[in-house]
Amino acid sequence: MNLLKKVFRNKTSNQVEEKDVVMTEEIGKRVQIYIRMIDATECFVPTEALVLGPKRFQIEDPKNNYDPVYSPWDFKPGDIVSCKYQKLSDGLGHRSQHLVAKNLCE
């Protein structure tokens, strides 16, 4: 996914902040995001999401992995969420950056 790092100056605190900005050509494309499982400490499941705009993604589940009884996620298919990059482990000691669903959007 093409994200630009833009540098902004916070008008209130006058501090410089970096923000991820979705490129316009990414809107409408499907990308892989990760969602935390509710009953797992640090277990994340990959799924697809539709890019709606800057940091706004609609969760999809094309492989029907979502099971609210046996493997509930923090968010469910159809939810619109904001995502941030987070380092996740692959279980073999390697960590890499992935888009992770963080909050429901209104």
C-alpha positions as CSV (number, residue, x, y, z in Angstrom):
1,M,0.0,0.0,0.0
2,N,1.3,3.4,-0.9
3,L,1.4,5.6,2.1
4,L,3.3,8.9,2.3
5,K,4.9,10.1,5.5
6,K,3.9,13.8,5.7
7,V,5.3,16.1,8.4
8,F,2.9,18.5,10.1
9,R,3.4,21.1,12.8
10,N,0.7,20.8,15.5
11,K,-0.8,24.3,15.8
12,T,-1.6,23.9,19.5
13,S,1.7,22.4,20.8
14,N,3.9,23.6,17.9
15,Q,5.5,20.1,17.8
16,V,6.3,18.4,14.5
17,E,4.3,15.2,13.9
18,E,4.6,12.5,11.2
19,K,1.3,11.2,9.7
20,D,0.6,8.5,7.2
21,V,-1.4,9.7,4.3
22,V,-3.1,7.3,1.8
23,M,-2.4,8.1,-1.8
24,T,-5.5,8.9,-3.8
25,E,-4.9,6.1,-6.2
26,E,-5.2,3.6,-3.3
27,I,-8.8,4.4,-2.6
28,G,-11.1,1.6,-3.7
29,K,-8.4,-1.0,-3.6
30,R,-8.2,-4.0,-1.4
31,V,-5.3,-4.4,1.1
32,Q,-4.3,-6.8,3.8
33,I,-4.9,-5.6,7.4
34,Y,-4.6,-7.4,10.7
35,I,-7.2,-7.6,13.4
36,R,-6.6,-8.6,17.0
37,M,-8.5,-11.6,18.3
38,I,-10.5,-10.7,21.4
39,D,-9.6,-13.6,23.6
40,A,-5.9,-13.7,22.6
41,T,-3.1,-11.8,24.1
42,E,-1.1,-10.9,21.0
43,C,-2.8,-12.9,18.3
44,F,-3.7,-11.1,15.1
45,V,-5.6,-12.5,12.1
46,P,-5.0,-11.2,8.5
47,T,-8.0,-10.3,6.4
48,E,-8.8,-8.0,3.5
49,A,-10.1,-4.4,3.7
50,L,-11.3,-1.9,1.2
51,V,-9.5,1.4,1.3
52,L,-12.1,4.2,1.8
53,G,-9.8,7.1,2.5
54,P,-7.0,8.3,4.7
55,K,-6.7,5.7,7.4
56,R,-10.3,4.5,6.8
57,F,-10.8,0.8,5.8
58,Q,-13.9,-1.4,5.5
59,I,-13.2,-4.9,6.8
60,E,-14.0,-7.7,4.4
61,D,-13.7,-11.5,5.0
62,P,-13.5,-13.1,1.6
63,K,-12.2,-16.4,3.1
64,N,-14.9,-16.6,5.7
65,N,-12.4,-16.8,8.6
66,Y,-14.6,-14.8,11.0
67,D,-16.3,-16.9,13.6
68,P,-17.9,-14.8,16.4
69,V,-18.2,-17.9,18.7
70,Y,-14.8,-19.6,18.4
71,S,-12.5,-16.9,17.2
72,P,-14.0,-13.4,17.8
73,W,-12.1,-10.4,16.5
74,D,-12.0,-6.9,17.9
75,F,-13.9,-5.8,14.8
76,K,-16.2,-7.7,12.5
77,P,-16.6,-7.8,8.7
78,G,-18.4,-4.7,7.4
79,D,-17.0,-2.4,10.1
80,I,-15.2,0.7,9.1
81,V,-12.0,1.1,11.0
82,S,-8.9,3.3,11.2
83,C,-5.5,1.5,10.9
84,K,-2.0,2.2,11.9
85,Y,1.3,0.5,11.1
86,Q,2.5,-1.8,14.0
87,K,5.3,-4.2,14.3
88,L,4.0,-7.8,14.5
89,S,6.0,-10.9,15.2
90,D,5.8,-13.9,12.8
91,G,6.4,-16.3,15.7
92,L,9.9,-17.0,14.6
93,G,11.5,-14.0,16.1
94,H,11.0,-11.7,13.1
95,R,9.1,-8.5,13.4
96,S,7.8,-6.4,10.5
97,Q,5.3,-3.5,10.0
98,H,1.7,-4.3,9.1
99,L,-1.5,-2.4,9.0
100,V,-3.5,-3.1,12.2
101,A,-7.1,-2.1,12.8
102,K,-7.2,0.2,15.8
103,N,-10.6,2.0,16.2
104,L,-14.1,2.0,14.8
105,C,-14.7,5.1,12.6
106,E,-17.9,7.0,12.7
